[in-house]
Amino acid sequence: MTWPKPLLFVAAVVVVLALGFVVKRLWDPNLHSWQKAVVVLGFAAGAAFAVSVMVVVWNRPDYCHYGLRLEVKAGQCVGVSDGSYTFDRAQNPAMDKVTQLIGEENAAAEKSKSTVTVAFMLPMTSDNDSERRQILREVQGAYLAQRQANQVGRLGERTPDIRLVLANPGQDYAAWETVTDRLRGMAGDSKYPLRAVVGFNLSVKNTEDALHTLTAAGVPVVGGPLTADEMENVRKNGVQRFPGMARTVPTNSAQASALVHFNKNTKPKDAALVVDIRANDTYNASLAAAFSKAVSPRTKPKEFESKSPTDEGNVANQFGSMVDSICYSGAKDIYFAGRPAHLRLFLLELADRPCGKQALRVITGSGASTVSLYLTGKDWDRLKGNEQLTLQYAAVGHPQMWAKGDFGAAGKFYTDTQHSPASVMREAVKEAGELRARLGEPVRWEDSRAMSAFDSVWLAANALKGLPPGPDDHVPSLEDVRGQWRNTYADKGVPGATGWLCLDNDGNPYNKAVAVVTLDQTDRSVCFEGMGWPKGAPSPNCDVPKEG
C-alpha cells in the first residue's frame, strides 16, 4: 500500500483499541447506569466511525504521489505529472533530468499573462529496456518542442505559453480511463486550462478508446506515430471517427504506397507477406492489409501469433519452419507486418538460416524505427555475418532527410533556411546540443521517435499560438482549437521536423513524406536511403485537394 492508506489503517486500529478499553469499563461495578449509557453511546459512535474509516480506506485509490493524485495501477504509477514527479525514475533515471527541465519550463510559462496546458500522453513505464529508451527520446522531443514554442523565434513571441504535462496511462494504455478522466477535468481549469492532448504512440484498442473518450468530450487531440489505418480520421455518414483530432504521420496504407513507389521495380510474384495475427493490434492488421497489395494474390500469407507487442514467447520457434518455406518459395522481398520485438527475432532467424546465395530484403513500416533498440551486441554480430540480408522500412523521419533527400523542383519548399522542415529540424538539433548535459542523455534522432514527439507538440503549439485570445483576453476555447486543424494547409501549413503538416478537413496529413531507411549491420546504424511519397512525388506546396 502507498500513502495515505497505511496511516488511515493505523488510525482505525487505534480507534478499535480505544473502544475495547471503553467496553472493559462497562463491567466496572462502580459506574452508575447513566455512566454506562454514555459508554455504550460512545462505543456505538466510535464503532460507526471506525467502520466508516475502514470503508473509506478500502475504497480510496493507492497514491504514488498524493499531491498530484497519481495512482498505482497494476504496479505502475499512472496519472498526470506537471514535472514535479518523474515516472519510472528508478528504472529509467535519465527521465528525471528531462522531467525537471519540463518542470522548469512550466514554472516560467505559468508567469506568462496567458498560459494553456498541453498533455503529452503515452505509456511512460515499461519493464523493457528498449521501450524505456524509446520513451526517453519521445519525452525529450516533446520538451524541445515546448521550449522552442515558448522561447524561440516568431512562435516564442506569441501567446499563450505552453505548459506541458506528462500523462502516463501505463503499459498498453491499460489505465487510459483513469488518465482521460483527469484530463477532461483539466479542460475546465481556471488558471491553466487544458487545450490539447498529444502523443499517442501505440496503435491498439485501448488507444482508440482513449481517443474516442477525449474527442467525445470536445478535447482536441494530436496523434503521434499512430499509423494504423483504423486510427485515420475518416467520416462515416458525415461524422468524423475522432472529431477534433489531427494526425502528424502517414497511415500504414500511405507508407506502403510510398514504399511501393520507391521500390517500383519490385515484382509481386517475388514477394512474400509475414503477418502477426494477434487480436486487437490494429497496427499489424492494417499493415498486413496494405502490404498484401504488393504481393501476388496467389501467395499465401505466412502467419505467426505473438502474445503482446513486446513478449517474445515462442515466436522464434514459429519462425523456424517459416524461413524454410520462404527459401523454398524463392521470394526476394518479404513484407513484414509485426512489431519491432518480433521483427528482431525474424531477422535473426533469417541471418542464422540464409537461403543459400539468395539476397533477401525485409520491408516493413515505421514501427521498425525502434528495432535497433532491441538488438543486442550479439544480435548485431549475427546480422553482420549475413550481408545478403537487408532491412528496409518507412521511417516517420530521419535527421538526414532534409540534407540528402531529392525534392526535385520543390527543393526550396522543403529546405528553405527560414520556414521549412529543414529549418525546424536544424533548430531542434541545435537546442538539443546546447542542452545535452541536462537532457539525461544525448538525443538520438535516427529512430524518429524524438522527431514525431516533437511534431505532435509543435502542431498543437502552432494551432494555439495562431489563434486570437478568447473573450476578456482569455485563452482560446476548445472549439477554436479544434477548428484550427481545418485551417492547417496552404499558407497556414506547419513545417515540422518530420515534414510539412498539410492537413485535410479531417485533420489527416496529405502526401506526407516518409524517409526510406535501411539498417546497416556493419556500423549498427540507420542509414537514409531516400524519400518516399504516398502520391509518388513531393508536393510543391501545402495545398490540399478536395479529395486527399
TADA-V740011 format. One record per pair of residues at least 4 apart in sequence whose ideal C-beta (glycine too) atoms are under 7 Angstrom apart, sorted by the first residue. I is the first residue (numbers start at 1). J is the second residue. If there is no record, write none. Layout:
i=I j=J
i=I j=J
This chain:
i=1 j=5
i=1 j=6
i=1 j=62
i=2 j=62
i=2 j=63
i=2 j=64
i=2 j=72
i=3 j=63
i=3 j=66
i=4 j=8
i=4 j=66
i=5 j=9
i=5 j=57
i=5 j=62
i=6 j=10
i=7 j=11
i=8 j=12
i=8 j=53
i=8 j=57
i=9 j=13
i=9 j=57
i=10 j=14
i=11 j=15
i=11 j=53
i=12 j=16
i=12 j=50
i=12 j=53
i=12 j=54
i=12 j=57
i=13 j=17
i=14 j=18
i=15 j=19
i=15 j=46
i=15 j=49
i=15 j=50
i=16 j=20
i=16 j=50
i=17 j=21
i=18 j=22
i=18 j=46
i=19 j=23
i=19 j=43
i=19 j=46
i=19 j=47
i=19 j=50
i=20 j=24
i=22 j=39
i=22 j=42
i=22 j=43
i=23 j=43
i=25 j=31
i=25 j=39
i=26 j=36
i=26 j=39
i=31 j=35
i=31 j=36
i=33 j=37
i=34 j=38
i=35 j=39
i=36 j=40
i=37 j=41
i=38 j=42
i=39 j=43
i=40 j=44
i=41 j=45
i=42 j=46
i=43 j=47
i=44 j=48
i=45 j=49
i=46 j=50
i=47 j=51
i=48 j=52
i=49 j=53
i=50 j=54
i=51 j=55
i=52 j=56
i=53 j=57
i=54 j=58
i=55 j=59
i=56 j=60
i=61 j=71
i=62 j=71
i=62 j=72
i=63 j=69
i=63 j=70
i=63 j=71
i=64 j=70
i=64 j=71
i=64 j=72
i=64 j=77
i=65 j=70
i=65 j=85
i=68 j=79
i=68 j=80
i=68 j=81
i=68 j=84
i=68 j=85
i=69 j=79
i=70 j=77
i=70 j=78
i=70 j=79
i=70 j=81
i=70 j=85
i=71 j=78
i=71 j=79
i=71 j=178
i=72 j=77
i=73 j=78
i=73 j=170
i=73 j=175
i=73 j=178
i=74 j=170
i=74 j=174
i=76 j=125
i=76 j=170
i=76 j=171
i=77 j=87
i=77 j=125
i=78 j=168
i=78 j=169
i=78 j=170
i=78 j=175
i=78 j=178
i=78 j=179
i=79 j=168
i=79 j=178
i=79 j=179
i=79 j=182
i=80 j=119
i=80 j=165
i=80 j=167
i=80 j=179
i=80 j=182
i=80 j=183
i=81 j=85
i=81 j=87
i=81 j=165
i=81 j=166
i=82 j=103
i=82 j=106
i=82 j=165
i=83 j=99
i=83 j=100
i=83 j=102
i=83 j=103
i=83 j=106
i=84 j=103
i=86 j=95
i=86 j=96
i=86 j=99
i=87 j=95
i=87 j=124
i=87 j=125
i=87 j=166
i=87 j=168
i=88 j=92
i=88 j=95
i=88 j=124
i=88 j=125
i=88 j=132
i=89 j=93
i=89 j=95
i=89 j=96
i=91 j=132
i=92 j=132
i=92 j=135
i=92 j=136
i=94 j=136
i=94 j=440
i=94 j=441
i=95 j=99
i=95 j=136
i=95 j=139
i=95 j=440
i=96 j=100
i=97 j=101
i=97 j=438
i=97 j=439
i=97 j=440
i=98 j=102
i=98 j=139
i=98 j=140
i=98 j=143
i=98 j=439
i=98 j=440
i=99 j=103
i=100 j=104
i=101 j=105
i=101 j=143
i=101 j=438
i=102 j=106
i=102 j=143
i=102 j=164
i=103 j=107
i=104 j=108
i=105 j=109
i=105 j=146
i=105 j=147
i=105 j=150
i=105 j=164
i=106 j=110
i=106 j=163
i=106 j=164
i=109 j=115
i=109 j=150
i=109 j=161
i=109 j=162
i=109 j=163
i=110 j=115
i=110 j=163
i=110 j=192
i=112 j=159
i=112 j=160
i=112 j=161
i=113 j=159
i=114 j=159
i=114 j=160
i=114 j=161
i=114 j=469
i=114 j=475
i=115 j=160
i=115 j=161
i=115 j=163
i=115 j=192
i=116 j=160
i=116 j=162
i=116 j=163
i=116 j=192
i=116 j=193
i=116 j=195
i=116 j=464
i=116 j=475
i=117 j=163
i=117 j=165
i=117 j=186
i=117 j=192
i=117 j=193
i=117 j=194
i=117 j=195
i=118 j=162
i=118 j=164
i=118 j=195
i=118 j=196
i=118 j=198
i=118 j=457
i=118 j=460
i=119 j=165
i=119 j=167
i=119 j=183
i=119 j=194
i=119 j=197
i=120 j=142
i=120 j=164
i=120 j=166
i=120 j=167
i=120 j=198
i=120 j=199
i=120 j=457
i=121 j=167
i=121 j=169
i=121 j=179
i=121 j=197
i=121 j=199
i=121 j=200
i=122 j=138
i=122 j=199
i=122 j=200
i=122 j=201
i=123 j=168
i=123 j=169
i=123 j=170
i=123 j=171
i=123 j=172
i=123 j=173
i=123 j=202
i=124 j=135
i=124 j=166
i=124 j=168
i=125 j=168
i=125 j=170
i=125 j=171
i=126 j=131
i=126 j=132
i=126 j=135
i=126 j=171
i=128 j=132
i=128 j=310
i=129 j=133
i=130 j=134
i=130 j=370
i=130 j=373
i=130 j=374
i=131 j=135
i=131 j=310
i=132 j=136
i=133 j=137
i=133 j=373
i=134 j=138
i=134 j=370
i=134 j=373
i=134 j=449
i=135 j=139
i=136 j=140
i=136 j=440
i=137 j=141
i=137 j=443
i=137 j=444
i=137 j=447
i=137 j=449
i=137 j=450
i=138 j=142
i=138 j=201
i=138 j=449
i=138 j=450
i=138 j=453
i=139 j=143
i=139 j=166
i=140 j=144
i=140 j=439
i=140 j=443
i=140 j=450
i=141 j=145
i=141 j=449
i=141 j=450
i=141 j=451
i=141 j=453
i=141 j=454
i=142 j=146
i=142 j=164
i=142 j=453
i=142 j=454
i=142 j=457
i=143 j=147
i=143 j=164
i=144 j=148
i=144 j=428
i=144 j=431
i=144 j=432
i=144 j=454
i=145 j=149
i=145 j=454
i=145 j=457
i=145 j=458
i=145 j=461
i=146 j=150
i=146 j=162
i=146 j=164
i=146 j=457
i=147 j=151
i=147 j=431
i=148 j=152
i=148 j=155
i=148 j=427
i=148 j=428
i=148 j=431
i=149 j=155
i=149 j=156
i=149 j=162
i=149 j=458
i=149 j=461
i=149 j=465
i=150 j=156
i=150 j=161
i=150 j=162
i=151 j=156
i=152 j=156
i=152 j=427
i=155 j=461
i=155 j=462
i=155 j=465
i=158 j=465
i=159 j=465
i=160 j=464
i=160 j=475
i=162 j=461
i=163 j=192
i=164 j=457
i=167 j=179
i=167 j=183
i=169 j=173
i=169 j=174
i=169 j=175
i=169 j=176
i=169 j=179
i=169 j=210
i=170 j=174
i=170 j=175
i=172 j=204
i=172 j=206
i=173 j=202
i=173 j=204
i=173 j=206
i=173 j=207
i=173 j=210
i=174 j=206
i=175 j=179
i=176 j=180
i=176 j=206
i=176 j=209
i=176 j=210
i=177 j=181
i=178 j=182
i=179 j=183
i=180 j=184
i=180 j=210
i=180 j=213
i=180 j=214
i=181 j=185
i=182 j=186
i=183 j=194
i=183 j=197
i=183 j=214
i=183 j=219
i=184 j=217
i=184 j=219
i=186 j=194
i=187 j=193
i=187 j=194
i=187 j=219
i=187 j=478
i=188 j=193
i=189 j=193
i=189 j=194
i=193 j=475
i=194 j=219
i=195 j=220
i=195 j=464
i=195 j=475
i=195 j=476
i=195 j=478
i=195 j=481
i=196 j=220
i=196 j=221
i=196 j=222
i=196 j=460
i=196 j=481
i=197 j=214
i=197 j=219
i=197 j=221
i=198 j=221
i=198 j=222
i=198 j=224
i=198 j=456
i=198 j=457
i=198 j=460
i=199 j=224
i=199 j=453
i=199 j=456
i=200 j=207
i=200 j=211
i=200 j=223
i=200 j=224
i=200 j=226
i=201 j=224
i=201 j=225
i=202 j=207
i=203 j=207
i=203 j=226
i=203 j=227
i=203 j=228
i=203 j=231
i=203 j=282
i=203 j=283
i=204 j=280
i=204 j=281
i=204 j=282
i=205 j=209
i=205 j=280
i=206 j=210
i=207 j=211
i=207 j=226
i=208 j=212
i=208 j=230
i=208 j=231
i=209 j=213
i=210 j=214
i=211 j=215
i=211 j=221
i=211 j=242
i=211 j=245
i=212 j=216
i=212 j=242
i=213 j=217
i=214 j=219
i=214 j=221
i=215 j=219
i=215 j=221
i=215 j=242
i=215 j=243
i=215 j=244
i=215 j=245
i=218 j=244
i=218 j=478
i=219 j=478
i=220 j=244
i=220 j=478
i=220 j=481
i=220 j=482
i=221 j=242
i=221 j=244
i=221 j=245
i=222 j=246
i=222 j=248
i=222 j=456
i=222 j=459
i=222 j=460
i=223 j=231
i=223 j=245
i=223 j=247
i=223 j=248
i=224 j=248
i=224 j=452
i=224 j=453
i=224 j=456
i=225 j=249
i=225 j=366
i=225 j=396
i=225 j=452
i=226 j=231
i=226 j=247
i=226 j=249
i=227 j=249
i=227 j=250
i=227 j=251
i=227 j=252
i=227 j=255
i=227 j=283
i=227 j=365
i=227 j=366
i=228 j=252
i=228 j=282
i=228 j=283
i=228 j=286
i=229 j=251
i=229 j=252
i=229 j=253
i=229 j=286
i=230 j=282
i=230 j=286
i=231 j=282
i=232 j=251
i=232 j=508
i=233 j=240
i=233 j=241
i=233 j=242
i=233 j=245
i=233 j=247
i=233 j=506
i=233 j=507
i=233 j=508
i=234 j=241
i=234 j=506
i=235 j=239
i=235 j=240
i=235 j=506
i=236 j=241
i=240 j=506
i=244 j=482
i=245 j=507
i=246 j=459
i=246 j=485
i=246 j=503
i=246 j=507
i=247 j=507
i=247 j=508
i=247 j=509
i=248 j=452
i=248 j=455
i=248 j=456
i=248 j=459
i=248 j=496
i=248 j=498
i=248 j=501
i=248 j=509
i=249 j=366
i=249 j=396
i=249 j=452
i=249 j=512
i=250 j=254
i=250 j=255
i=250 j=258
i=250 j=509
i=250 j=512
i=250 j=514
i=250 j=534
i=251 j=255
i=252 j=256
i=252 j=286
i=252 j=287
i=252 j=290
i=252 j=365
i=253 j=257
i=253 j=286
i=253 j=290
i=254 j=258
i=254 j=534
i=255 j=259
i=255 j=365
i=255 j=366
i=255 j=394
i=255 j=514
i=256 j=260
i=256 j=290
i=256 j=291
i=256 j=294
i=257 j=261
i=257 j=534
i=258 j=262
i=258 j=394
i=258 j=514
i=258 j=532
i=258 j=533
i=258 j=534
i=259 j=263
i=259 j=363
i=259 j=394
i=259 j=516
i=259 j=532
i=260 j=294
i=261 j=532
i=261 j=533
i=261 j=536
i=262 j=516
i=262 j=530
i=262 j=532
i=266 j=271
i=266 j=294
i=266 j=333
i=268 j=294
i=268 j=295
i=268 j=296
i=269 j=296
i=270 j=331
i=270 j=332
i=270 j=333
i=271 j=294
i=271 j=295
i=271 j=331
i=271 j=333
i=271 j=335
i=272 j=295
i=272 j=299
i=272 j=302
i=272 j=326
i=272 j=329
i=272 j=331
i=272 j=334
i=273 j=288
i=273 j=291
i=273 j=292
i=273 j=295
i=273 j=301
i=273 j=302
i=273 j=335
i=273 j=337
i=274 j=302
i=274 j=322
i=274 j=334
i=274 j=336
i=274 j=337
i=274 j=338
i=274 j=346
i=275 j=284
i=275 j=288
i=275 j=301
i=275 j=303
i=275 j=337
i=275 j=338
i=276 j=281
i=276 j=284
i=276 j=304
i=276 j=305
i=276 j=306
i=276 j=337
i=276 j=338
i=276 j=339
i=276 j=342
i=277 j=303
i=277 j=305
i=278 j=284
i=278 j=305
i=278 j=306
i=281 j=285
i=282 j=286
i=283 j=287
i=283 j=367
i=284 j=288
i=284 j=337
i=284 j=338
i=285 j=289
i=286 j=290
i=287 j=291
i=287 j=337
i=287 j=365
i=288 j=292
i=288 j=337
i=291 j=295
i=291 j=335
i=291 j=337
i=294 j=335
i=295 j=299
i=295 j=335
i=302 j=322
i=302 j=325
i=302 j=326
i=304 j=315
i=304 j=318
i=304 j=319
i=304 j=322
i=306 j=311
i=306 j=313
i=306 j=315
i=306 j=342
i=307 j=311
i=307 j=313
i=309 j=339
i=309 j=341
i=310 j=341
i=312 j=316
i=312 j=341
i=312 j=345
i=314 j=318
i=315 j=319
i=315 j=342
i=315 j=345
i=316 j=345
i=316 j=349
i=318 j=322
i=319 j=323
i=319 j=345
i=319 j=346
i=319 j=349
i=320 j=349
i=321 j=325
i=322 j=326
i=323 j=327
i=323 j=349
i=323 j=350
i=323 j=353
i=324 j=328
i=325 j=329
i=326 j=331
i=326 j=334
i=326 j=355
i=327 j=355
i=332 j=359
i=332 j=360
i=332 j=361
i=333 j=361
i=333 j=363
i=334 j=360
i=334 j=362
i=334 j=363
i=335 j=363
i=335 j=364
i=336 j=343
i=336 j=346
i=336 j=362
i=336 j=363
i=336 j=364
i=338 j=342
i=338 j=343
i=339 j=343
i=339 j=367
i=340 j=344
i=340 j=367
i=340 j=368
i=340 j=370
i=340 j=371
i=340 j=374
i=341 j=374
i=342 j=346
i=343 j=347
i=343 j=364
i=343 j=368
i=343 j=371
i=344 j=348
i=344 j=371
i=344 j=374
i=344 j=375
i=344 j=379
i=345 j=349
i=346 j=350
i=347 j=351
i=347 j=362
i=347 j=383
i=347 j=389
i=347 j=391
i=348 j=352
i=348 j=379
i=348 j=382
i=349 j=353
i=350 j=354
i=350 j=360
i=350 j=389
i=351 j=382
i=351 j=383
i=351 j=385
i=351 j=386
i=351 j=389
i=352 j=382
i=354 j=386
i=354 j=388
i=355 j=360
i=359 j=388
i=360 j=388
i=360 j=389
i=361 j=390
i=361 j=392
i=362 j=391
i=363 j=392
i=363 j=393
i=364 j=368
i=364 j=393
i=365 j=393
i=365 j=394
i=366 j=393
i=366 j=394
i=366 j=395
i=366 j=396
i=368 j=391
i=368 j=393
i=369 j=395
i=369 j=396
i=369 j=447
i=369 j=448
i=369 j=449
i=370 j=374
i=370 j=447
i=370 j=449
i=371 j=375
i=372 j=447
i=372 j=519
i=372 j=526
i=373 j=447
i=375 j=379
i=375 j=380
i=377 j=381
i=378 j=382
i=379 j=383
i=380 j=384
i=380 j=521
i=380 j=524
i=383 j=389
i=383 j=521
i=384 j=521
i=384 j=522
i=390 j=518
i=391 j=518
i=391 j=519
i=392 j=516
i=392 j=518
i=392 j=529
i=393 j=517
i=394 j=514
i=394 j=516
i=394 j=532
i=395 j=448
i=395 j=514
i=395 j=515
i=395 j=517
i=396 j=448
i=396 j=451
i=396 j=452
i=396 j=498
i=396 j=514
i=397 j=401
i=397 j=448
i=397 j=451
i=397 j=452
i=397 j=497
i=397 j=498
i=397 j=515
i=398 j=446
i=398 j=448
i=398 j=515
i=398 j=517
i=398 j=526
i=398 j=528
i=399 j=425
i=399 j=429
i=399 j=445
i=399 j=446
i=400 j=404
i=400 j=528
i=401 j=405
i=401 j=515
i=401 j=528
i=401 j=531
i=402 j=414
i=402 j=415
i=402 j=421
i=402 j=422
i=402 j=425
i=404 j=528
i=405 j=531
i=406 j=530
i=406 j=531
i=407 j=411
i=407 j=414
i=407 j=538
i=408 j=538
i=409 j=540
i=410 j=414
i=410 j=538
i=410 j=539
i=410 j=540
i=411 j=415
i=412 j=416
i=413 j=420
i=413 j=540
i=413 j=541
i=414 j=420
i=414 j=421
i=414 j=422
i=415 j=420
i=415 j=422
i=416 j=420
i=416 j=423
i=417 j=423
i=418 j=423
i=419 j=423
i=419 j=495
i=420 j=495
i=421 j=425
i=421 j=495
i=421 j=496
i=421 j=497
i=421 j=499
i=421 j=500
i=422 j=426
i=423 j=427
i=424 j=428
i=424 j=495
i=424 j=496
i=424 j=497
i=425 j=429
i=425 j=497
i=426 j=430
i=427 j=431
i=428 j=432
i=428 j=454
i=428 j=497
i=429 j=433
i=430 j=434
i=431 j=435
i=432 j=436
i=432 j=439
i=432 j=443
i=435 j=439
i=436 j=442
i=439 j=443
i=443 j=450
i=445 j=450
i=445 j=451
i=446 j=525
i=446 j=526
i=447 j=526
i=448 j=452
i=448 j=498
i=449 j=453
i=450 j=454
i=451 j=455
i=451 j=497
i=451 j=498
i=452 j=456
i=452 j=498
i=453 j=457
i=454 j=458
i=454 j=497
i=455 j=459
i=455 j=496
i=455 j=497
i=455 j=498
i=455 j=501
i=456 j=460
i=457 j=461
i=458 j=462
i=458 j=496
i=459 j=463
i=459 j=494
i=459 j=496
i=459 j=501
i=460 j=464
i=461 j=465
i=462 j=466
i=462 j=494
i=463 j=467
i=463 j=481
i=463 j=484
i=464 j=476
i=464 j=481
i=466 j=484
i=467 j=476
i=467 j=480
i=467 j=481
i=467 j=484
i=469 j=473
i=469 j=474
i=469 j=475
i=470 j=474
i=470 j=475
i=470 j=476
i=470 j=477
i=476 j=480
i=476 j=481
i=478 j=482
i=479 j=483
i=484 j=488
i=485 j=503
i=485 j=507
i=486 j=505
i=487 j=492
i=488 j=492
i=488 j=493
i=488 j=494
i=488 j=501
i=488 j=503
i=489 j=493
i=489 j=502
i=489 j=503
i=489 j=542
i=489 j=543
i=489 j=544
i=490 j=542
i=490 j=543
i=493 j=500
i=493 j=501
i=493 j=502
i=493 j=542
i=494 j=501
i=495 j=500
i=496 j=501
i=499 j=512
i=499 j=513
i=500 j=542
i=501 j=509
i=502 j=509
i=502 j=510
i=502 j=542
i=502 j=544
i=503 j=507
i=503 j=508
i=503 j=509
i=504 j=508
i=504 j=510
i=504 j=544
i=504 j=548
i=508 j=548
i=510 j=544
i=510 j=548
i=511 j=533
i=511 j=534
i=511 j=535
i=511 j=539
i=513 j=531
i=513 j=533
i=513 j=538
i=514 j=532
i=515 j=528
i=515 j=531
i=516 j=529
i=516 j=530
i=516 j=531
i=516 j=532
i=517 j=526
i=517 j=527
i=517 j=528
i=517 j=529
i=518 j=527
i=518 j=529
i=519 j=526
i=520 j=525
i=520 j=527
i=533 j=537
i=533 j=538
i=544 j=548
